[in-house]
Amino acid sequence: MIVGRCNPRAEQDGYDFFRGLEGPHMPPRAIISYDDTPGDHDALMLGRILADAGAELTLAYVRHCTHGDCSQELVEEQEAERLLQRGTEWFSGLRVDARVVVSPSTSDGLRQLAEQEDADIVVFGSDYRTAPGHVAPQRSTQALLDGGSAAVAIAPAGYHDRWSPRIHWIGVLAIPGDDATITTARALADSFGATLTRDEHHVDMLVVGSRLEAPTGRVMISAQAQNEIENATCPVLVMPRGVELDFPAVLAHAA
């Protein structure tokens, strides 16, 4: 249940983004899972990177219960909105929407929100026990890696502490014939002015495709992909089967 909203998304500027002659495309929508932990601060940084590539951002906080006492419920709602306000203030100069969701499960709440908002990506930080510079999915992240409808982006631990991360090299891990994942990786590379490579180990972002058995439009990863994610030292973007995202080429100046 979505129970609150703050900092509503402003009206669009009145233009569409285009790629070549293919017609207008809407920029990707990314939901950032946020409850003000260090790992969530890493997710903020990754969200900023995705915004630099043209993504629209929504900050989401999942509350796990409501109170029967109206006065206590009001206090909890206000605390949730203040928490999200602190998060949105980090994105100085960017339009960032915010949502409060009530669900017993973080992953279920984010899954519901992603479907209701027609979001393309859900962004997480790594598990709190992760060594700096490495990636490890949280439990809620892992749940969306097993059948979620939105792409899943995971920031390495400590990513928030890096000074202005740059994307020069983008790796891609996809099965033969997974043109959608390759197209998404290429769109990201074009947006950042980066180079696309099959070398997954020395890159600034890794785009991973779902396994062949995954239903179209769902995320399901192979054991090899799971291993590559857990060995990654850069942000990871895991794509649903057969889904491609188009990122506006807004950072051709990136260096």
Backbone as a ProteinNet text record, in pm:
[ID]
protein_1_A
[PRIMARY]
MIVGRCNPRAEQDGYDFFRGLEGPHMPPRAIISYDDTPGDHDALMLGRILADAGAELTLAYVRHCTHGDCSQELVEEQEAERLLQRGTEWFSGLRVDARVVVSPSTSDGLRQLAEQEDADIVVFGSDYRTAPGHVAPQRSTQALLDGGSAAVAIAPAGYHDRWSPRIHWIGVLAIPGDDATITTARALADSFGATLTRDEHHVDMLVVGSRLEAPTGRVMISAQAQNEIENATCPVLVMPRGVELDFPAVLAHAA
[TERTIARY]
84.5	0	87.9	65	137.6	60.4	123.1	48.2	90.1	195.7	238.2	319.8	329	407.7	462.9	588.4	644.9	734.2	758.2	836	784.8	658	604.4	686.6	691.6	767.2	708.2	794.2	747.4	699.8	625.9	579.3	699	686.1	793.8	816.3	935.1	972.6	906.6	831.9	758.2	828.9	929.3	993.3	1018.8	1035.8	1067.8	1212.9	1270.3	1404.6	1396.1	1493.5	1494.9	1629.1	1624.4	1746.7	1736.3	1820.4	1822.2	1686.9	1636.5	1509.8	1403.7	1423.8	1333.5	1208.4	1202.9	1085.9	1111.5	1011.9	1031	1039	1120.9	1134.5	1125.6	1058.3	1055.6	1181.8	1236.6	1355.1	1321	1416.1	1389.8	1351.9	1268	1229.6	1296.3	1366.2	1439.2	1387	1356.3	1317.3	1438.2	1472.2	1584.4	1530.2	1566.4	1527.3	1607.7	1537.3	1607.6	1548.1	1634.1	1594.9	1710.4	1799.4	1904.6	2017.5	2040.6	2155.6	2275.2	2397.6	2514.1	2499	2442.9	2422.1	2325.8	2226	2132.1	2196.9	2295.7	2370.2	2446.7	2496.4	2560.1	2458.6	2335.9	2230	2197.6	2204.5	2183.7	2285.8	2412.2	2516.9	2492.5	2454.7	2425.8	2303.8	2204.7	2090	2131.5	2224.4	2274.1	2342.2	2419.8	2486	2381.5	2277.2	2171.6	2096.4	2079.3	2016	2102.1	2233.9	2324.1	2305.7	2261.2	2234.4	2091.6	2015.5	1881.9	1767.1	1794.3	1686.1	1613.3	1482.8	1404.1	1404.3	1414.8	1434.3	1314.2	1287.1	1191.5	1257.8	1255.8	1309.2	1194.9	1216.6	1108.8	1153.1	1069.2	1091.7	978.3	1012.2	911.6	894.9	776.3	740.3	678.4	706.2	661.5	533.4	481	355.4	295.4	168.1	101.2	51.2	15.5	-29.5	-178.7	-248.1	-389.8	-413.7	-315.5	-324.3	-298.3	-398.1	-386	-271.2	-252.6	-145.7	-8.9	8.2	134.6	157.5	49.6	60.6	105.7	53.9	94.4	242.3	290	432.4	516.9	475.6	550.5	551.4	438	431.1	523.2	524.5	610	757.5	792.5	931.1	972.5	881.5	911.3	932.3	849.5	863.5	991.3	1030	1155.9	1274.5	1267.1	1373.7	1388.6	1277.4	1283.6	1328	1289.7	1333.2	1484.8	1544.2	1691	1752.9	1691.3	1744.5	1733.5	1618.5	1600.9	1689.5	1719.3	1806.8	1947.2	1985.7	2118.4	2131.2	2017.9	2018.4	1999.9	2091.5	2079.9	2066.8	1961.5	1942.4	1866.4	1833.3	1758.9	1615.5	1523.5	1386.4	1381.1	1342.3	1333.5	1199.1	1123.1	996.4	1024.6	925.6	943.6	813.2	825.6	709.3	733.5	628.5	627.2	535.1	585.2	509.1	496.3	379.1	359.5	348	438.8	437.4	516.1	471.6	549.6	686.6	700.2	824.1	876.7	1005.2	1065.2	1057.7	1092	1092.3	951.8	851.6	714.2	665.5	700.3	660.5	721.6	849.8	916.6	865.6	837.9	782.6	646.9	562.6	431.6	446.3	535.4	554.8	607.3	702.8	759	651.4	561.6	454.7	354.2	320.9	224	280	408.5	471.6	526.7	515.2	572.5	722	790.3	933.3	1014.4	1128.2	1216.8	1328.6	1369.2	1485.1	1454.7	1498.3	1498.8	1644.6	1685.3	1825.5	1845.3	1948.2	1981.6	2129.2	2160.9	2298.6	2328.5	2453.2	2491.5	2457.9	2463.5	2441.6	2536.6	2489.7	2567	2698.6	2712.5	2836.3	2939	2910.1	2995.3	3122	3234.5	3361.3	3355.7	3417.5	3416.2	3466.4	3396.2	3435.7	3381.7	3301.7	3247.1	3094.1	3034.6	2889.5	2836.9	2730.1	2660.9	2513.6	2424.9	2282.5	2228.8	2144.7	2069.7	1961.1	1896.4	1788.3	1676.2	1639.2	1531.8	1573.8	1701.4	1751.9	1742.3	1785.5	1785.2	1644.1	1544.9	1406.8	1364.3	1409.9	1374.2	1459.3	1571.7	1652	1590.6	1486.8	1421	1275.8	1257.7	1123.4	1069.2	1149.8	1102.7	1081.5	995.8	966.1	1053.1	1120.7	1207.7	1353.5	1436.6	1580.1	1624.8	1732	1784.3	1925.4	1947	2079.4	2133.3	2260.5	2322.1	2452.1	2466.2	2588.3	2687.3	2816.4	2916.1	2915.5	2958.6	2972.9	3074.6	3042.1	3132.5	3127.3	3034.6	3027.2	2997.9	2923.4	2889.5	3013.2	3119.6	3239.8	3333.6	3306.8	3392.7	3363.4	3469	3452.4	3412.3	3289	3238.5	3276.3	3217.6	3249.8	3223	3311.7	3297.1	3279.6	3203	3178.4	3252.4	3367.2	3446.5	3430.5	3412.2	3403	3278.7	3200.5	3080.6	3094	3085.8	3092.3	2953.2	2944.6	2815.5	2832.4	2742.8	2740.2	2602.2	2595.9	2467.5	2485.3	2381.3	2385.7	2374.9	2421.9	2409	2263.3	2242.9	2108.5	2033.4	2093.9	2027.6	2054.1	1989	2012.5	1963.7	1859.7	1803.8	1904.8	1974.5	2075	2189.5	2233.5	2342.9	2299.9	2176.2	2125.4	2121	2078.6	2076.3	2216.6	2311.3	2449.5	2505.1	2471.9	2519.9	2458.2	2329.8	2264.9	2329.9	2362.8	2433.8	2570	2641.9	2774.4	2764.1	2664.3	2645.8	2615.8	2533.7	2496	2615.1	2699.3	2815.2	2936.6	2930.3	3049.8	3152.3	3102.8	3189.6	3211.1	3302.3	3334.3	3270.4	3206.2	3144.4	3246.2	3252.1	3350.8	3291.4	3346.1	3306.9	3389.9	3486.8	3568.3	3490.1	3437.2	3351.8	3429.8	3562.4	3638.5	3707	3716	3785.3	3697	3580.2	3481.7	3428.1	3356.2	3296.3	3148.6	3090.3	2952.9	2938.3	2862.2	2841.5	2692.2	2655.7	2516.8	2502.7	2409.3	2393.6	2255.1	2250.3	2122.8	2067.4	1937.7	1874.1	1900.3	1875.1	1902.7	1794.8	1827.2	1741.7	1603.1	1595.3	1467.3	1375.6	1425.4	1343.3	1226.1	1106.6	994.8	1026.1	976.1	996.9	946.4	1030.4	993.8	1022.5	1090.7	1122.8	1273.1	1319.2	1459.9	1478.5	1566.8	1609.7	1752.9	1844.2	1984.8	2040.7	2142.8	2210.8	2309.8	2361.5	2463.9	2588.8	2623	2738.8	2718	2598.4	2570.4	2572.9	2517.1	2520.5	2664	2749.9	2890.5	2958.4	2929.2	2989.9	2943.3	2816.3	2765.4	2838.5	2854.9	2917.5	3067.7	3127.2	3268.8	3291.4	3184	3195.5	3249.6	3321	3371.5	3317.9	3212.8	3150.5	2999	2922	2776.6	2733.3	2626.6	2573.3	2428.4	2392.8	2254.9	2209.2	2110.1	2060.4	1928.2	1922.1	1808.3	1706.9	1578	1477.2	1496.5	1452.2	1464.9	1386.8	1456.1	1391.1	1354.2	1399	1365.9	1489	1471.6	1580.7	1540.1	1636.6	1614.6	1690.3	1629.2	1691.2	1730.4	1858.3	1907.6	1940.1	1886.6	1916.6	2066.1	2116.8	2260.2	2287.1	2283.8	2295.5	2435	2523.8	2656.9	2765.9	2746.5	2849.7	2977.6	2965.7	3082.9	3159.7	3107.9	3170.5	3313.5	3396.7	3538.1	3591.8
-119.2	0	124	213.8	339.5	440	491.1	573.9	719.1	753.6	892	930.8	1059.3	1110.2	1245.3	1269.7	1401.7	1435	1564.5	1611.5	1552.3	1575.4	1514.5	1552.8	1462.7	1488.3	1609.3	1700.9	1818.5	1779	1868.5	1840.4	1826.4	1742.1	1723.1	1852.8	1868.3	1991.9	2009.6	1908.1	1925.3	1875.3	1789.5	1733.3	1586.8	1514.1	1372.5	1353.3	1245.1	1207.2	1116.8	1128.8	1048.2	978.6	859.5	789.4	757.7	824.5	800.7	832.3	741.8	761.2	666.6	613.7	512.5	572	704.3	765.1	800.2	860.2	908.9	795.1	815.4	718.4	792.7	733.1	789.8	749.8	838.8	801.5	693.6	608.7	503.9	564.3	493.1	534	440.7	497.8	418.9	448.7	343.8	354.2	318.8	405.2	380.7	338	217.8	170.1	246.4	310.3	401.6	399.7	376.4	399.9	459.7	529.9	612.4	531.7	408.7	330.8	361.2	325.8	347.8	282.4	161	95.9	173.4	235.5	315.6	442.8	494.2	609.3	571	447.3	398.2	391.7	349.9	345.3	485.5	586.2	723.8	762.4	727.3	761	692.5	564.8	494.5	555.5	595.7	664.4	792.1	864.1	987.2	956.3	848.5	808	775.6	702.6	669.4	794.7	889.8	1016.2	1090.8	1082.9	1144.8	1084.2	958.5	892.1	915.7	996.2	1033.1	971.1	887.4	821.4	919.7	898.3	971.3	892.7	962.2	895.7	910.7	803.3	803.8	738.6	806.9	752.6	683.6	558.5	481.9	428.9	452.7	399.6	304.2	182.8	81.8	73.3	109.7	89.5	-48.2	-114.1	-251.9	-267.5	-157.6	-166.3	-27.4	-23.5	101.5	91.4	206.5	209.6	239	169.6	195.7	329.6	374.8	504.5	613.2	696.8	796.8	894	934.3	1029.7	967	840	771.6	747.9	716.6	696.5	824.8	937.9	1065.7	1090.5	1057.8	1073.7	987.7	861.9	770.8	821.1	871	923.1	1043.1	1130.6	1248.8	1210.6	1111	1064.9	1005.9	930.7	872.4	981.3	1083.4	1191.5	1271.2	1289.8	1359.6	1278.1	1146.4	1059.2	1073.1	1069.6	1083.7	1223.2	1322.5	1458.6	1469.3	1406.1	1407.3	1340.4	1232	1163.5	1246.3	1309.7	1388.4	1512.1	1566.6	1683.5	1651.8	1524.5	1486	1508.2	1501.9	1519	1666	1747.3	1890.8	1920.4	1994.4	2034.4	1935.3	1818.3	1717.5	1707.5	1677.3	1647.8	1502.2	1480.3	1344.3	1328.2	1230.1	1199	1114.2	1097.8	1017	947.7	827	747.7	678.4	670.1	586	468.7	348.5	227.3	147.3	93.1	5.8	-137.8	-222	-363.7	-441.3	-561.1	-642.8	-679.3	-677.9	-718.5	-604.3	-571.5	-466.8	-502	-626	-665.1	-661.7	-708	-705.3	-562.1	-475.3	-335.7	-268.7	-294.9	-235.9	-296.3	-425.5	-490.8	-428.7	-409.2	-348.7	-207.2	-129.6	8.2	13.2	-73.4	-75.6	-105.4	-197.2	-231.1	-117.3	-53.2	56	178.5	203.4	320.5	292.2	167.3	127	159.4	130.4	159.6	58.3	103.2	18.1	-43.8	24.4	-17.8	1.8	-92.1	-73.6	-76.7	24.4	43.9	11.9	-66.4	-105.5	-77.9	-67.4	-79.7	-226.1	-254.9	-392.4	-426	-553.5	-600.6	-529.4	-502.7	-421.8	-486.6	-617	-685.5	-689.1	-625.9	-634.5	-551.7	-606.9	-533.9	-415.4	-303.1	-185.9	-220.1	-166.3	-188.9	-315.2	-390.7	-516.2	-511.7	-604.4	-611.2	-738.5	-725.7	-842.1	-806.7	-877.9	-845.7	-864	-769.4	-786.6	-891.9	-932	-1029.8	-976.2	-849.5	-792.2	-780	-751.9	-746.1	-882	-984.9	-1120.2	-1162.8	-1119.1	-1155.4	-1099.4	-977.8	-918.8	-973.5	-1037.3	-1105.4	-1239.4	-1278.8	-1406.7	-1383.1	-1327	-1311.5	-1170.9	-1071	-933.4	-886.1	-785.3	-733.7	-615.3	-554.6	-440.7	-484.3	-413.3	-435.9	-404.6	-468.3	-449.6	-392.8	-278.1	-215.8	-223.5	-261.6	-279.2	-200.2	-116.5	-38.2	-113.8	-101.2	-161.1	-91.9	-162.3	-102.3	11.1	123.2	237.4	322.7	295.3	371.3	518.3	544.2	681.8	763.6	696.3	766.5	801.6	747.9	779.3	921.1	986.5	1123.3	1122.5	1158.9	1172.9	1055	936.1	819.4	846.8	797.8	814	678.2	677	554.1	562.6	496.1	493.5	361.5	252.4	119.4	49.4	-7.6	-82.2	-224.7	-319.7	-460.7	-517.1	-625	-689.2	-839.8	-901.4	-1046.8	-1093.3	-1154.4	-1195.5	-1323.6	-1405	-1528.2	-1494.9	-1583.7	-1559	-1534.1	-1432.1	-1398.6	-1302.8	-1264.2	-1169.8	-1027.7	-993	-862.6	-748.4	-772.4	-665.2	-616.4	-709.3	-669.8	-595.3	-643.8	-577.4	-438.2	-425.6	-295.2	-198.1	-246.1	-161.4	-117	-210.3	-175.9	-74.4	-91.8	2.1	140.4	144.5	272.9	344.7	269.9	329.5	382.1	302.2	344.5	472.1	478.5	599	719.5	699.9	810.3	864	773.2	813.9	848.5	822.6	836.4	731.9	613.4	506	401	308.4	199	70.9	-2.8	-130.8	-242.4	-335	-441.9	-571.2	-683.4	-814.1	-852	-769.9	-795.5	-748.7	-845	-808	-764.2	-776.2	-761.6	-626.1	-547.7	-419.1	-311.2	-294.7	-200.3	-111.9	-7.9	85.5	57.7	-26.4	-72.7	-202.9	-296.6	-426.6	-447.4	-476	-504.2	-654.6	-715.1	-860.9	-898.1	-995.5	-1043.1	-1158.5	-1180.2	-1293.9	-1422.4	-1533.9	-1662.4	-1696.2	-1791.2	-1826.6	-1871.2	-1940.5	-1995	-1890.3	-1770.1	-1666.1	-1629	-1612.7	-1563.2	-1423	-1391.4	-1257.9	-1151.9	-1052.5	-944.8	-972	-1083	-1117.3	-1135.6	-1103	-1121.2	-1258.7	-1336.4	-1463.6	-1485.4	-1507.9	-1514.4	-1654.7	-1683	-1811.7	-1812	-1930.2	-1941	-1863.3	-1865.6	-1789.9	-1640.8	-1592.3	-1450.4	-1412.6	-1498.2	-1472.5	-1460.9	-1549.1	-1546.5	-1418.5	-1376.7	-1254.4	-1132.3	-1131	-1019.7	-1011.9	-1125.3	-1126.9	-1101.7	-1115.2	-1083.7	-944.2	-873.3	-742.1	-638.6	-541.4	-429	-296.9	-305.9	-188.3	-205.6	-101	-117.2	-221	-292.8	-397.3	-363.9	-381.8	-364.7	-496.3	-560.9	-691.1	-670.3	-715.9	-688.1	-802	-769.3	-873	-933	-1054.8	-1123.8	-1051	-1019.3	-960.9	-815	-746.7	-605.6	-520.3	-415.7	-322	-183.8	-111.6	24.5	120.6	233.7	335.6	454.3	486.8	599.6	715	833.6	947.9	975.7	1012.5	1041.1	1181.7	1196.1	1328.4	1356.2	1256.9	1275.7	1249.1	1292.5	1272.6	1345.6	1441.5	1517.9	1447.7	1335	1271.1	1233.5	1246.9	1213.5	1145.5
0	0	0	-94.3	-99.4	-15.6	89	182.9	182.4	114.2	120.1	0	-22.1	-133.2	-92.3	-122	-100.1	-218	-237.7	-352.5	-483.5	-519.8	-641.7	-763.2	-859.6	-982.1	-1052.5	-1091	-1162.9	-1301.9	-1366.1	-1501.9	-1594.4	-1694.4	-1789.5	-1866	-1919.2	-1985.7	-2122.1	-2166.7	-2289.4	-2412.7	-2395.3	-2513	-2490.2	-2598.9	-2594.8	-2630.9	-2577.9	-2615.8	-2738.3	-2827.7	-2948.7	-2961.4	-3019.9	-3055.8	-3203.8	-3282.8	-3425.6	-3487	-3572.6	-3640.6	-3587.5	-3468.8	-3417.4	-3354	-3338.1	-3278	-3132.6	-3063.8	-2928.2	-2826.8	-2724	-2616.2	-2484.3	-2388.6	-2255.1	-2181.3	-2099.8	-2022.3	-1920.7	-1885.5	-1786.1	-1651.1	-1577.9	-1443.1	-1343.5	-1247.7	-1148.6	-1008.7	-933.5	-793.1	-707.7	-613.3	-522.9	-387.5	-344.2	-211.5	-106.6	-11.1	79.8	219.8	319.6	458.9	538.8	468.3	529.6	592.3	546.1	591.2	501	544	456.7	320.1	316	187.2	98.8	160.9	83.5	31.3	102.2	50.9	-75.2	-79	-201.9	-315.3	-283	-383.8	-435.3	-347.6	-391.8	-497.7	-472.6	-568.6	-702.5	-698.4	-823	-891.9	-813.1	-871.4	-941.8	-881.8	-944.5	-1077.4	-1080.6	-1204.4	-1311.6	-1273.9	-1369.4	-1414.2	-1323.4	-1361	-1461.8	-1445.8	-1542.8	-1681.7	-1686.1	-1813.8	-1861.7	-1787.9	-1832.5	-1757.1	-1655.7	-1582.7	-1491.1	-1474.7	-1376.6	-1246.3	-1133	-1004.4	-911.8	-838.7	-728.1	-608.2	-495.2	-370.6	-296.7	-252.7	-189	-53.3	46.9	181.6	214.7	254	286.5	437.9	485.2	625.3	638.3	750.2	764.2	845	900.6	975	988.2	1026.2	1060.3	1203.8	1262.2	1401.6	1408	1499.6	1520.8	1586.8	1665.4	1731.6	1627.1	1601.7	1495.3	1519.6	1646	1675.2	1651.6	1691.5	1668.4	1519.2	1447.6	1303	1235	1279.8	1222.4	1245.5	1366.2	1396.6	1303.4	1285.2	1198	1053.7	1007.6	871.3	854.3	953.6	945.2	948	1028.7	1032.4	897.6	836.2	705	600.7	604.1	507.2	531	657.4	685.7	636	654.7	606.4	454.9	383.8	238.6	197.6	275.6	245.2	252.2	353.9	363.3	241.2	197.2	80.6	-45.9	-67	-189.1	-189.3	-71.8	-65.3	-114.6	-107.9	-155.8	-306.3	-378	-523.5	-558.6	-515.7	-538.3	-687.7	-722	-860.8	-945.8	-891.5	-967.5	-916	-1006.4	-965.5	-921.1	-798.4	-744.8	-675.2	-719.5	-655.4	-531.6	-445.5	-324.5	-288.9	-237.7	-200.5	-66.8	13.4	132.8	102.8	121.9	93.8	222.9	250.2	365.6	316.6	363.7	326.9	431.5	468.6	562.4	507.3	375.6	309.7	224.1	240.6	158.2	10.8	-22.6	-163.6	-222.6	-146.5	-196.7	-215.5	-120.5	-132.3	-253.9	-277.3	-393.3	-523.2	-520.9	-640.6	-677.4	-574.8	-597.7	-652.1	-591.2	-634.9	-777.8	-809.1	-944.2	-1047.7	-1014.9	-1109.2	-1121.7	-1009.2	-1013.4	-1084.5	-1066	-1125.7	-1264.9	-1309.7	-1438.1	-1441.6	-1330.5	-1319.5	-1398.3	-1447.2	-1526.4	-1443.8	-1335.9	-1257.3	-1109.5	-1026	-880.7	-836	-760.1	-722.9	-575.2	-546.2	-409.1	-380.9	-251.8	-207.8	-180.4	-148.4	-116.1	29	60.3	196.7	293	414.2	509.3	550.3	529.6	567.5	454.4	343.9	225.7	242.2	199.5	203.3	107.4	143.5	55.3	-84.8	-183.8	-321.6	-383.8	-309.7	-360.6	-360.2	-434.4	-449.4	-384.9	-307.3	-250.9	-236.8	-304.1	-294.8	-153	-109.4	13.9	-8.6	100.9	88.2	0	19.4	-61.7	-207.8	-230.7	-368.2	-433.6	-360.6	-414.5	-453.8	-377	-408.8	-544.1	-576.9	-705.3	-818.9	-785	-887.1	-926.3	-856	-881.9	-923.2	-1041.7	-1094.5	-1097.3	-1059.9	-1064.9	-1207.3	-1223.3	-1356.8	-1395.8	-1298.9	-1327.1	-1321.7	-1396	-1384.9	-1242.7	-1199.3	-1064.2	-1074	-1010.5	-1006.8	-864.6	-851.8	-719.9	-715.2	-612.7	-594.9	-507.8	-534.7	-445.9	-309.7	-208.3	-75.4	-82.5	-20.9	-19.9	-144.7	-235	-360.8	-334.1	-228.8	-193	-158.9	-112.1	-67.9	-182.8	-301.1	-415.5	-463.5	-506.5	-553	-699.9	-727	-863	-951.9	-927.2	-1010.3	-1158.4	-1242.7	-1387	-1453.3	-1559.9	-1633.8	-1767.1	-1774.3	-1897.3	-1972.4	-1897.4	-1956	-1902.1	-1991.5	-1952.8	-2002.8	-1910.1	-1945.6	-1965.8	-2041.2	-2064.9	-2053.9	-1977.9	-1961.5	-2005.6	-2122.8	-2179.2	-2258.5	-2260.2	-2337.3	-2486.3	-2574.5	-2718.6	-2757.8	-2837.6	-2882	-2792	-2678.7	-2587.4	-2636.1	-2746.1	-2806.8	-2718.5	-2638.4	-2556	-2452.6	-2387.8	-2288.7	-2354.9	-2470	-2541.2	-2586.9	-2633.6	-2675.5	-2558.5	-2441	-2321.7	-2283.8	-2284	-2250.8	-2349.9	-2476.6	-2578.2	-2558.3	-2521.1	-2495.7	-2378	-2273.4	-2159.5	-2201.7	-2279.6	-2325.7	-2408.8	-2496.4	-2577.1	-2488.9	-2386.7	-2299.1	-2221.6	-2173.2	-2093.9	-2179.6	-2308.7	-2390.3	-2353	-2312.7	-2263.2	-2371.6	-2342.2	-2433.3	-2383.1	-2473	-2439.7	-2458.3	-2360.4	-2365.5	-2311	-2355.3	-2302	-2179.7	-2144.2	-2025.3	-1903	-1826	-1712.8	-1588.9	-1591.1	-1467.2	-1452	-1556.5	-1547.6	-1608.6	-1548.8	-1601.6	-1489.3	-1529.3	-1433.4	-1410.1	-1493.7	-1476.6	-1553.8	-1496.6	-1559.9	-1583.7	-1708	-1744.4	-1764.5	-1692	-1690.1	-1742.6	-1831.4	-1883.4	-1801.7	-1812.6	-1746.4	-1824	-1758.6	-1822.2	-1925.3	-2011.2	-2123.9	-2078.7	-1964.2	-1917.7	-1856	-1834	-1771.5	-1861.8	-1804.6	-1885.1	-1937.4	-2052.6	-2108.4	-2010.5	-1986.1	-1895.4	-1749.7	-1719.2	-1580.7	-1563.4	-1443.1	-1407.9	-1345.5	-1402.2	-1344.1	-1390.7	-1297	-1335.1	-1316.6	-1394.2	-1386.6	-1271.5	-1239.2	-1134.8	-1175	-1304.7	-1350.9	-1329.7	-1363.5	-1345.2	-1197.6	-1111.5	-967.8	-919.2	-968.3	-930	-977.6	-1101.2	-1154.1	-1075.5	-1036.7	-957.2	-823.9	-758.6	-626.5	-633.4	-752.2	-770.1	-827.2	-855.2	-917.9	-819.9	-874.3	-795.4	-850.7	-929.2	-989.7	-981.7	-1008.3	-1009.8	-1112.8	-1079.7	-1166.5	-1200.9	-1327.9	-1372.8	-1433.8	-1370.6	-1415.7	-1488.6	-1613.2	-1699.8	-1703.2	-1713.2	-1738.1	-1877.4	-1893.7	-2021.6	-2132	-2242	-2358.1	-2346.1	-2241.4	-2220	-2246.6	-2322.8	-2344.2	-2295.2	-2241.7	-2194.2	-2283.7	-2308.6	-2392	-2304.8	-2303.8	-2225.2	-2319	-2292.7	-2378.8	-2381.1	-2496.7	-2509.7	-2457.6	-2324.9	-2263.1	-2210.2	-2212.8	-2155.6	-2258.4	-2378.6	-2479.3	-2441.8	-2348.8	-2306	-2195.5	-2142.5	-2026.6	-2058	-1956.2	-1976.6	-1853.9
[MASK]
+++++++++++++++++++++++++++++++++++++++++++++++++++++++++++++++++++++++++++++++++++++++++++++++++++++++++++++++++++++++++++++++++++++++++++++++++++++++++++++++++++++++++++++++++++++++++++++++++++++++++++++++++++++++++++++++++++++++++++++++++++++++++++++++

